[in-house]
Amino acid sequence: MKGFAVSKETGGWVPVDSEDDVPEGFVFSKAQPDKCSDRNEDIERKRKLAYADPVTGSDRYLAEAMSKRVSGDEDAAKAAEAAHVVRKEQIRKELPWLT
């Protein structure tokens, strides 16, 4: 059964194949949701705030990578950069573009 995953936070939605495909922070809807009042500019602003959050954001890993690289620990720097990519993608999934 096809449906829609609707973000609890933003109201944005993405199509999904089943309820099992609904990501965390979203709810399943059989009916196509109405257009959300949030615009993609609002989503971009929320994403930037989420990236920059000092505790849960992705940018903190870039600072860690720079620090590790300056200290000569290239392996730790690469690991921090990889963590940045993973967290940034999680944030993008949490705050999807409106369709």
C-alpha positions as CSV (number, residue, x, y, z in Angstrom):
1,M,0.0,0.0,0.0
2,K,1.4,3.4,-0.9
3,G,1.1,6.4,1.2
4,F,2.9,9.4,2.6
5,A,5.3,10.1,5.5
6,V,4.4,13.4,7.1
7,S,7.0,15.2,9.2
8,K,5.7,15.9,12.8
9,E,7.9,19.0,13.0
10,T,7.4,20.7,9.6
11,G,4.4,19.1,8.0
12,G,6.4,18.4,4.9
13,W,5.9,15.0,3.4
14,V,7.4,12.4,1.1
15,P,5.8,9.4,-0.7
16,V,6.5,6.0,0.8
17,D,5.7,2.4,-0.3
18,S,4.4,1.3,3.1
19,E,4.1,2.2,6.8
20,D,7.4,0.3,7.4
21,D,9.2,2.9,5.2
22,V,8.2,5.9,7.5
23,P,11.3,7.4,9.1
24,E,11.6,8.5,12.7
25,G,9.8,11.8,13.4
26,F,7.2,11.1,10.7
27,V,3.7,9.7,10.7
28,F,2.1,7.6,8.0
29,S,-0.9,8.9,6.0
30,K,-2.9,7.1,3.3
31,A,-4.2,10.3,1.9
32,Q,-2.0,12.9,0.2
33,P,-1.5,15.7,2.7
34,D,-2.4,19.3,1.8
35,K,0.5,21.5,0.9
36,C,2.3,22.7,4.0
37,S,2.5,26.4,4.8
38,D,6.3,26.0,5.3
39,R,8.2,27.0,2.2
40,N,11.5,25.4,1.2
41,E,13.2,28.6,2.4
42,D,11.9,27.8,5.9
43,I,13.1,24.2,5.6
44,E,16.6,25.5,4.5
45,R,16.7,27.8,7.5
46,K,15.7,24.9,9.9
47,R,18.4,22.7,8.3
48,K,21.1,25.4,8.7
49,L,20.1,25.7,12.4
50,A,20.2,21.9,12.8
51,Y,23.6,21.6,11.1
52,A,25.1,24.3,13.4
53,D,23.6,22.9,16.7
54,P,26.7,22.5,19.0
55,V,25.4,19.3,20.6
56,T,23.4,17.5,17.8
57,G,24.4,19.2,14.6
58,S,26.8,18.0,11.8
59,D,29.1,21.0,11.8
60,R,30.7,20.1,15.1
61,Y,32.3,17.2,13.3
62,L,34.0,19.6,10.9
63,A,35.6,21.4,13.9
64,E,36.7,18.1,15.4
65,A,38.2,17.1,12.0
66,M,40.2,20.3,11.8
67,S,41.4,20.0,15.3
68,K,42.5,16.4,14.8
69,R,44.2,17.3,11.5
70,V,46.2,20.1,13.1
71,S,47.2,17.7,15.8
72,G,48.5,15.3,13.2
73,D,45.9,12.7,13.6
74,E,44.7,12.2,10.0
75,D,42.8,9.0,10.7
76,A,40.7,10.7,13.4
77,A,40.2,13.7,11.1
78,K,38.8,11.4,8.4
79,A,36.5,9.6,10.9
80,A,35.1,13.0,12.0
81,E,34.5,14.0,8.4
82,A,32.7,10.8,7.8
83,A,30.5,11.4,10.9
84,H,29.7,14.9,9.5
85,V,28.4,13.4,6.3
86,V,26.3,10.9,8.1
87,R,24.8,13.4,10.5
88,K,24.1,15.9,7.7
89,E,22.2,13.3,5.7
90,Q,20.2,12.4,8.8
91,I,19.2,16.1,9.2
92,R,18.2,16.2,5.6
93,K,15.9,13.2,6.1
94,E,14.5,14.8,9.2
95,L,13.8,18.0,7.3
96,P,12.8,17.0,3.8
97,W,12.0,19.4,1.0
98,L,8.3,20.1,0.4
99,T,6.9,18.4,-2.6
